[in-house]
């Protein structure tokens, strides 16, 4: 993934509501920054804040 294909934003865990910083891929996948396993609650689905 190149720098041009990555953006950052804030998203919320669908399971617990925790806000996290995320990378947004060109496929619009949300990947938590600093965590390879998703949210500390175990959730792996996120939605952008404000949506």
LINNORFEN-V815110 format. One record per pair of residues at least 4 apart in sequence whose ideal C-beta (glycine too) atoms are under 7 Angstrom apart, sorted by the first residue. I is the first residue (numbers start at 0). J is the second residue. Records with the same first field share a line. If there is no record, write none. Layout:
# LINNORFEN-V815110
I->J  J
This chain:
# LINNORFEN-V815110
0->4  5  24
4->24  25
5->22  24
6->23
7->20  21  22  23
8->21  23  47
9->18  20  48
10->19  21  29  45  46  47  48
11->16  17  18  45  46  48
12->16  17  19  38  40  42  45
13->42  44  45  46
14->38  40  42
15->38  40  42
17->38  40
18->48
19->31  38  45
20->32
21->29  30  31  32  45
22->30  32
23->27  29
24->28  30
29->45
31->37  38
37->41  42  43
38->42
46->50
